[in-house]
Amino acid sequence: QVQLIESGGGLVHTGASLRLSCAASGGSIDIYTVGWFRQTPGKEREFVAAVLLSGGTTNYADSVKGRFTISRDSAKNVVLLQMNNLAPEDTAVYYCAGRRGSELSTSMRPSNYFYWGQGTQVTVSS
């Protein structure tokens, strides 16, 4: 059974950088798109970025464009989320997710993802 494991969260100051990692174990043959989402208490899970594992095409939420970069290391079965110039509003639990679909137009909906990690906390202090 496929498991996704996030790592790399932490507490940083405004303007700092963090790199999150999403590692797949147990086989990833049926995952074609990996997305990152984030959630704060009382709010719905929010799309951050997604990448097609074949070809590397990416999609970003407007709020993170130019600051965050999603990439994949196919050899290691790892997807990275490089987060630069972090702001307090980026504070959230970040989740990686995997899905079979490969249409970026539908990559922003959490309901389209089947596999989810346990989440990693990112806290940005002002």
C-alpha positions, 0 to 999 in steps of 0.5 A: 500500500502506498504511503506518503510521508512529509518532512521538513516543516519547522518554525522560521521567521518571516522571509526565511526558507524551508524545503518540504519533502514528500517521500512515497513508500510501498510503491507509487506506480499508480500516482501520476500527480503529486500535490501540496495542500495546506490547512489551518484550524477552522479552514478548508484544505487549500491547494498550494502546488502540484506536479505531473510526475511524467514531464514535470509540468507544474501548477501553483496557487496564486498566493505562492507563485514566485515564492514556492517551487515544486519539483520531483526526483523520480529516482528517489520517489520524492517530491520537494516543495521549496518555500522562499520568502515565507510570511506569517500567512503561510503558517499551516499544516502542509500535506502532500497528496497523490492521485492517478489523474494527470490533468492539471486543471483538476489538480487543485481539488483535494477530493481528486486525491486518493493518497495523503500524508500525515502532514508537517507543521510550518510556522512562520513568525513575524 
